Amino acid sequence: MRRKQSVNLWHIIEDNFDPKKMNGQGSVYTIGNGYFATRGTFEENYFGAKAGTLLYGVFDDIDIGKEELANAPDWLPIKLFVNGERFHMTRV
């Protein structure tokens, strides 16, 4: 099935869930205010998802040849259960 995405000013609408596109879409759905930003990942914490919150001006202090923004604690994960079973978009 071909995935459809439409953009209309401040609205981004997707008509289906494709786990293969999840990490790329995380950048599209990132939200921030100039001081910190959080990648737009699902709260259900899917395997392979690249969640992250970055703080402006805070860098890793590891000598790897380049500085990178440091990840702040991930404040989004939740565990949602429906009728006693853990909710997962791939099982809907």
Protein Blocks (a to p, Z undefined) as FASTA:
>chain_A
ZZddddehjaccdfbdcfklmmmmmmmmpccehjaccddddfklpghiacddddehiacf
bdehpacddddddfkbccddeehiacdfklZZ
